[in-house]
Amino acid sequence: MTDWQRDRPYNELPPPPTADQLESRRVLKAAIGANTALGQLDQAVVSIPNPTVLINTLPVLEAQASSEIENVVTTTDELFRHLDDDAGADPATRETLRYRTALRVGFEMTEERGLTAATASAVCSTIKGREMKVRAVPGTRIASPATGEIIYSPPEGRDVIDEKLSEWERFIHAGDGLDPLVRMAAAHYQFEAIHPFSDGNGRTGRILNVLMLVEAGLLRLPVLYLSRYIIDTKNDYYRLLLAVTAESAWEEWVLYVLRGVELTSRYTLRKVTAIRALQDDFNKRARAASKGGADSEFQAILFEQPYCRIQTVMDRCGVSRPTASNWLGALADAGMLQNVKIGRDRLFINREFLQLLVRREPTG
């Protein structure tokens, strides 16, 4: 048992356990399957001729799922429609698109400087659209959505929180031989227990998960996102987080995360494989429909996101408006793109690609 009370700030939150405490026989066995599935995903991703397809699309799906956990709800269709310009988007869509931007910001910072508490602050600030510093105001309490009962009170006091974040940072970079996936699971609990910001901690923590995998060299591109798994197993997620706090029940928590990594890796691998197959088939049909007029760069654009504008083709392919219009129009005439007018804008939608992206299966 831990020295913890639900309604008292948990300033005594201990640092994560050692490798000996975390890596039980069950955990090590589960880690083998999770690491294997993740490795297969990484290989599939880097073998795709144009990885931008995944960098532009999978984070949008993650942004939608992670925001949904926080009751910020929008549709995939709205997100892709406003990907390049959110001026006409509703507040939920704009906030969700900021999550996608935060993923990119965090990825770039991690590659340049490594993953730190400053990365977490930048990610949270991007999500919320304003500077997010460590909580200074006391009284933060986390309540049950169903009953309103206080279930957890995170540490209070800027100095205390800063020290807890320093412990978290030392843990994620410790050279103790701990399996990186086990480290990620423990670090995720620790970050959520510290709850360093006044808002956005859940979404920030989920972005930090994939950044840890990138920093550890397990993923070369940030394409594994656990938010859909968490949605599908939401009760278990919160129950097991609280059990670590109340009972130091680390093993069940780590096993839960490892299962999520394995299931989500397999799910994402199937998605990546299907995208590549569709892209190959689509490109063959596109060449036939355009009689060879459209170039490979044009075909790549149609899979970087499902919505395409004439101006995008002009800029990327270096062609005139009539040429770009002809290329897009030929595919629309062949039934491969849907030509729609939204306000003053004309969009060409790759419906086959969009349907593949939004098609989902349970991950839990």
Residue pairs with C-beta under 8 A, 6 or more apart in sequence:
1 246
1 247
1 248
2 14
2 245
2 246
2 247
2 248
3 12
4 10
4 12
4 245
4 246
5 153
6 150
6 151
6 152
6 153
7 141
7 150
7 153
8 153
9 138
9 153
9 154
9 155
9 156
9 157
10 152
10 153
10 154
10 155
10 193
10 245
11 155
11 156
11 157
11 160
13 154
13 155
13 164
13 190
13 193
13 194
15 167
15 168
15 171
15 190
16 22
16 167
16 168
16 171
16 186
16 187
16 189
16 190
17 186
17 250
18 176
19 176
19 177
19 178
19 182
21 250
22 178
22 182
22 186
22 250
22 254
23 31
23 178
23 179
23 182
24 251
26 251
26 255
27 182
27 251
27 254
27 255
27 258
28 179
30 254
30 255
30 258
30 259
30 262
31 179
31 181
31 182
31 258
33 258
33 262
34 181
34 258
34 259
34 261
34 262
34 265
35 179
35 181
35 218
37 261
37 262
37 265
37 266
37 269
38 181
38 213
38 218
38 219
38 224
38 261
38 262
38 265
39 218
40 265
40 269
41 219
41 223
41 224
41 265
41 266
41 268
41 269
41 272
42 218
42 219
42 220
44 269
44 272
44 273
45 51
45 54
45 219
45 220
45 221
45 223
45 272
46 220
46 221
48 54
48 272
48 275
48 276
50 300
50 303
50 304
51 221
52 300
52 304
53 275
53 279
53 300
53 303
53 304
54 221
54 223
54 272
54 275
55 221
55 222
55 223
56 83
56 304
56 305
57 275
57 304
57 305
57 306
57 357
58 223
58 225
58 268
58 271
59 100
59 103
59 104
59 222
59 225
60 76
60 79
60 80
60 83
60 100
60 305
61 76
61 225
61 228
61 357
61 358
62 99
62 100
62 103
62 206
62 225
62 227
62 228
63 79
63 96
63 97
63 99
63 100
63 103
64 74
64 75
64 76
64 79
64 96
65 225
65 227
65 228
65 231
66 99
66 202
66 203
66 206
66 207
66 225
66 227
67 73
67 74
67 92
67 95
67 96
67 99
67 203
68 227
68 231
69 202
69 203
69 227
69 230
69 231
69 234
70 202
70 203
72 92
72 95
72 96
73 92
74 90
74 92
74 93
74 96
76 354
76 357
76 358
77 354
77 358
78 89
78 90
78 93
79 93
79 96
79 97
79 100
80 305
80 306
80 307
80 354
81 89
81 307
81 342
81 347
82 88
82 89
82 93
82 94
82 97
83 97
83 305
83 307
84 309
84 312
86 93
86 94
86 97
88 343
89 97
95 127
95 129
98 126
98 127
98 128
98 129
99 127
99 203
99 207
101 126
102 122
102 123
102 124
102 126
102 127
102 203
102 204
102 207
103 123
103 207
103 210
103 222
105 122
105 123
105 126
106 119
106 122
106 123
106 207
106 208
106 211
107 211
107 214
107 222
109 115
109 118
109 119
109 122
110 119
110 211
110 214
110 215
111 214
113 119
114 173
114 215
115 172
115 173
115 208
115 211
115 212
115 215
116 169
117 165
117 166
117 168
117 169
117 196
119 208
119 211
120 165
120 191
120 196
120 204
120 208
121 132
121 133
121 134
121 197
123 204
123 207
123 208
124 132
124 197
124 200
124 201
124 203
124 204
125 131
125 132
127 200
127 203
127 204
128 199
128 200
132 197
132 198
132 199
132 200
133 197
134 158
134 161
134 162
134 165
134 196
134 197
135 156
135 158
135 161
135 195
135 196
135 197
135 198
136 158
137 198
138 156
138 157
139 156
140 153
140 154
140 156
140 195
140 198
141 150
141 152
141 153
142 150
142 151
142 152
142 153
142 154
142 195
143 149
143 150
143 151
144 151
151 242
152 193
152 242
152 245
154 193
154 194
154 195
155 161
155 164
155 194
155 195
161 194
161 196
164 190
164 194
164 196
165 194
165 196
167 190
168 187
168 190
168 191
168 194
171 183
171 186
171 187
171 190
172 183
172 187
172 212
172 215
174 183
180 212
180 213
180 216
180 218
181 213
181 218
181 257
181 258
181 261
182 254
182 258
183 212
183 216
184 209
184 212
184 213
184 216
184 257
185 253
185 254
185 256
185 257
185 258
186 250
186 254
187 208
187 212
188 205
188 208
188 209
188 257
189 241
189 244
189 253
191 201
191 204
191 205
191 208
192 201
192 202
192 205
192 241
193 241
193 244
193 245
195 201
197 204
206 225
206 226
206 227
206 230
209 225
209 226
210 219
210 222
210 223
210 224
210 225
211 222
213 219
213 222
213 224
214 220
214 221
214 222
223 268
223 272
224 261
224 264
224 265
224 268
225 264
225 268
226 257
226 260
226 261
226 264
228 264
228 267
228 360
228 363
229 260
229 263
229 264
229 363
229 364
230 237
230 260
232 362
232 363
232 364
233 256
233 260
233 364
236 256
236 364
237 256
240 249
240 252
240 253
240 256
241 253
243 249
243 252
243 253
244 250
244 253
260 363
260 364
263 363
263 364
264 363
267 361
267 363
271 356
271 357
274 356
275 303
275 353
275 356
275 357
278 352
278 353
278 356
279 303
282 299
282 302
282 303
282 336
282 350
282 352
282 353
283 296
283 299
285 334
285 336
286 294
286 299
286 302
286 331
286 336
287 294
289 330
289 331
289 333
289 334
289 336
290 327
290 330
290 331
291 330
293 326
293 327
293 330
294 327
294 330
294 331
295 317
297 316
297 317
298 313
298 316
298 317
298 327
301 308
301 312
301 313
301 316
301 317
302 308
302 331
302 337
302 350
302 353
303 350
303 353
306 349
306 350
306 351
306 353
306 354
306 357
307 347
307 348
307 349
307 350
308 328
308 337
308 347
308 348
308 349
308 350
309 345
309 346
309 347
309 348
310 321
310 324
310 325
310 328
310 346
310 348
311 324
313 319
313 324
313 327
313 328
314 320
314 321
314 324
317 324
319 327
328 337
328 339
328 348
329 339
331 337
331 348
332 338
332 339
332 348
336 350
336 352
337 348
337 349
337 350
337 351
338 348
338 349
338 351
339 346
339 347
339 348
340 346
340 347
340 348
340 349
341 347
